Amino acid sequence: MTNPYDAKGPESFWKQAVASRAAAEICPLPAKRFRLQPRDAVATAGSCFAQNVAKFLKEHGAVRFLEAEPIAPDQPSFSALYGNIYTARQLLQLVEEASGERQPADIAWRRTDGSFVDALRPTVFGHGFPDEGAVLAARTRHREAVRALLSDCTVFVFTLGLTEAWRSARDGTVYPLAPGVAAEPARRDDFEFHNFTYEEVLGDLQRFAALLRRVNQSARVLLTVSPVPLVATYTDEHVLVATTHSKSVLRAAAGALAAEDASVYYFPAYEIITGNFSRGKYFEHNLRTITPEGVAHVMRVFEVAYGLREAPASPTPVQSPLFSGAGETVICDEEEIVKTLGF
């Protein structure tokens, strides 16, 4: 009798690929991948964990990291000043806005100090804006920068973070934070909580990929899922259960799009950090923050996967020093939720 698994390599078997290796030796290269070239222009967006990818690419220098707007050290490190984009719907709506297909109805929210913020990126500008007009003017400049970014990139890296979101009941605009966390809208009763389903996330990602191809036919999309647990849930479930649900939906949607779309790829950052092979050592004491060692492991595998270094000839640790950005604090809007509650 012939066992159909006879033709599979050691990476297909748990004992050889995981159980019999030290944590640092595990290198889960995606089957569907490409090689980054020096001519590539890479843009990044997504949740807090995605800031590590941006910092790594800027430091590595093997490809051109796109910065459509200048990013200050106290601002989230992405390719433009959009701040953290946690959901697929946020990303889709940003691209629709940059393409002139939508205009959010309510973005100028007032803080307790009297200044205003852009509610779609509430923690990007620490000083705030003096009035609503200044918010809208900055938003116009931002749309132009995002439009240029989408046209210029050859690879767009997006890290999915959440399914839970707060949105406008008037026009469906999705915000990174609930009203009242960082600033107050004129009418709080215009907003509602929504937990995006698998079908909604997949549909949003499909629509995003189609819009990107409309302005940039050669761009590839590289999806990841953030391994950072929810800081809080607004559902009635325990936060641990809500986290598992959210990440499962995001991981399934990312994999489905990568399977059906030749220009979309998935990179397993989530699996590297949360895999039981590390025995939890890639999380800090709060069980949310990713350790520098965990970030470094992700980026070592990233280097091998996309041709920035050669794959090891044998199952030995892929050695490289921690890149300097791995130890830096990333900026997470989510943390504002618990800060306002005092814990």
FENHU-V277778 format. One record per residue. N is the residue number from 1. PSI is psi in whole degrees, 0 to 359 (* if undefined). NEAR is the number of other ideal C-beta (glycine too) atoms within 8 Angstrom. D_CENTER is the distance of its C-alpha to the mean C-alpha in whole Angstrom. Layout:
n	psi	near	d_center
N	PSI	NEAR	D_CENTER
N	PSI	NEAR	D_CENTER
This chain:
n	psi	near	d_center
1	147	2	47
2	122	4	43
3	122	5	40
4	343	5	37
5	355	7	35
6	328	6	37
7	355	4	36
8	147	6	32
9	176	4	31
10	334	7	31
11	350	8	27
12	355	7	28
13	131	9	29
14	317	6	28
15	311	7	31
16	323	10	31
17	335	11	27
18	298	10	26
19	326	7	29
20	7	5	31
21	151	11	29
22	156	6	28
23	317	10	24
24	344	7	24
25	344	10	25
26	125	12	23
27	81	10	21
28	81	10	19
29	132	10	19
30	143	10	18
31	324	4	21
32	109	6	20
33	176	10	19
34	174	7	20
35	130	6	21
36	139	11	19
37	157	7	22
38	333	6	23
39	348	6	23
40	144	10	20
41	115	12	18
42	131	15	14
43	147	15	12
44	151	15	8
45	164	14	6
46	204	17	3
47	185	14	4
48	316	14	7
49	332	16	6
50	340	17	5
51	331	12	8
52	322	14	10
53	316	14	9
54	314	13	10
55	321	13	13
56	313	13	14
57	322	11	15
58	321	10	16
59	325	9	19
60	312	10	19
61	2	5	21
62	337	6	21
63	170	14	19
64	119	8	19
65	124	11	16
66	133	11	16
67	99	8	16
68	341	11	18
69	148	9	18
70	132	4	19
71	121	9	17
72	160	5	19
73	334	3	19
74	15	5	18
75	149	11	15
76	133	12	12
77	97	10	11
78	194	14	10
79	354	12	12
80	173	13	13
81	47	11	14
82	353	12	12
83	199	15	11
84	128	14	8
85	104	14	7
86	328	12	7
87	157	15	8
88	327	13	9
89	322	12	12
90	314	14	11
91	313	14	10
92	314	13	13
93	326	12	15
94	316	12	14
95	320	13	15
96	320	10	18
97	315	13	19
98	331	11	19
99	359	10	21
100	15	4	24
101	348	5	23
102	155	6	22
103	111	4	23
104	140	11	22
105	332	7	25
106	104	13	24
107	341	11	22
108	101	12	24
109	148	14	25
110	136	8	27
111	170	12	26
112	337	4	29
113	3	5	30
114	346	5	31
115	170	10	29
116	154	14	26
117	158	15	22
118	110	14	20
119	343	14	19
120	350	14	16
121	65	13	15
122	338	17	17
123	8	12	16
124	320	10	16
125	100	10	20
126	329	5	22
127	346	4	25
128	191	10	24
129	150	13	26
130	332	6	30
131	175	7	30
132	324	8	29
133	321	6	30
134	324	10	28
135	313	14	25
136	324	10	25
137	317	8	26
138	326	11	23
139	323	11	21
140	316	8	23
141	321	9	23
142	317	14	19
143	318	10	19
144	320	9	21
145	317	12	19
146	320	15	16
147	316	11	19
148	321	9	20
149	315	13	17
150	325	15	16
151	329	8	20
152	336	10	20
153	149	14	17
154	338	9	18
155	130	14	14
156	115	14	11
157	123	14	8
158	128	14	5
159	116	16	2
160	133	16	4
161	317	16	6
162	159	11	9
163	336	12	12
164	139	13	14
165	164	15	15
166	135	11	18
167	161	12	19
168	133	13	22
169	348	6	25
170	310	8	27
171	6	7	24
172	5	6	21
173	131	13	19
174	135	12	16
175	153	15	15
176	340	11	12
177	151	14	16
178	152	10	19
179	137	13	22
180	349	7	24
181	304	10	21
182	336	10	21
183	169	13	23
184	129	10	26
185	170	11	26
186	322	4	29
187	109	5	30
188	333	8	27
189	1	4	29
190	3	9	27
191	152	12	24
192	153	6	23
193	145	8	21
194	137	9	19
195	107	9	17
196	138	13	16
197	169	8	18
198	314	8	17
199	321	6	19
200	316	10	17
201	313	16	14
202	316	11	15
203	320	8	17
204	318	14	15
205	320	15	13
206	316	10	16
207	319	9	17
208	312	13	14
209	322	13	15
210	318	8	19
211	321	12	18
212	317	13	17
213	331	10	20
214	325	7	22
215	347	9	22
216	88	11	21
217	337	4	22
218	355	5	21
219	140	13	18
220	150	11	16
221	129	14	12
222	114	12	10
223	141	16	8
224	169	18	7
225	131	13	7
226	134	15	6
227	359	12	10
228	123	11	10
229	163	8	13
230	138	11	14
231	333	9	16
232	154	8	18
233	145	10	18
234	358	6	21
235	176	7	22
236	1	2	25
237	157	8	24
238	145	6	24
239	330	10	20
240	316	7	20
241	318	8	21
242	322	13	18
243	313	11	16
244	317	8	17
245	310	10	17
246	311	13	14
247	326	12	12
248	316	8	15
249	313	13	15
250	316	14	11
251	319	10	12
252	318	9	15
253	318	14	14
254	317	14	12
255	322	9	15
256	317	9	17
257	319	14	16
258	327	12	16
259	330	6	19
260	343	6	21
261	119	10	19
262	339	3	21
263	3	8	18
264	136	14	15
265	157	12	14
266	135	12	12
267	131	11	12
268	52	10	13
269	320	14	11
270	314	12	11
271	324	8	15
272	318	15	15
273	317	14	14
274	351	7	16
275	141	9	19
276	348	4	22
277	332	9	23
278	351	10	22
279	37	6	24
280	3	6	21
281	353	9	22
282	8	13	18
283	142	12	18
284	182	8	20
285	335	3	23
286	358	6	21
287	19	7	19
288	312	8	15
289	133	7	15
290	134	12	14
291	158	10	17
292	324	8	18
293	321	9	19
294	315	14	16
295	317	12	14
296	321	12	17
297	315	13	17
298	314	12	14
299	333	13	15
300	315	11	18
301	322	14	17
302	316	13	15
303	314	12	18
304	317	14	20
305	322	10	18
306	23	10	18
307	18	8	22
308	349	10	21
309	159	8	23
310	148	4	26
311	145	7	26
312	146	9	28
313	337	3	31
314	164	4	32
315	68	6	29
316	159	6	29
317	138	6	27
318	99	13	25
319	134	3	26
320	147	8	24
321	156	3	24
322	128	9	21
323	148	12	19
324	330	7	20
325	346	10	17
326	334	13	16
327	0	6	18
328	149	7	17
329	131	3	16
330	158	10	12
331	117	13	12
332	120	10	11
333	323	14	13
334	325	12	13
335	336	8	16
336	334	12	18
337	311	12	19
338	335	9	21
339	318	7	22
340	340	8	24
341	352	6	25
342	17	4	27
343	*	3	25
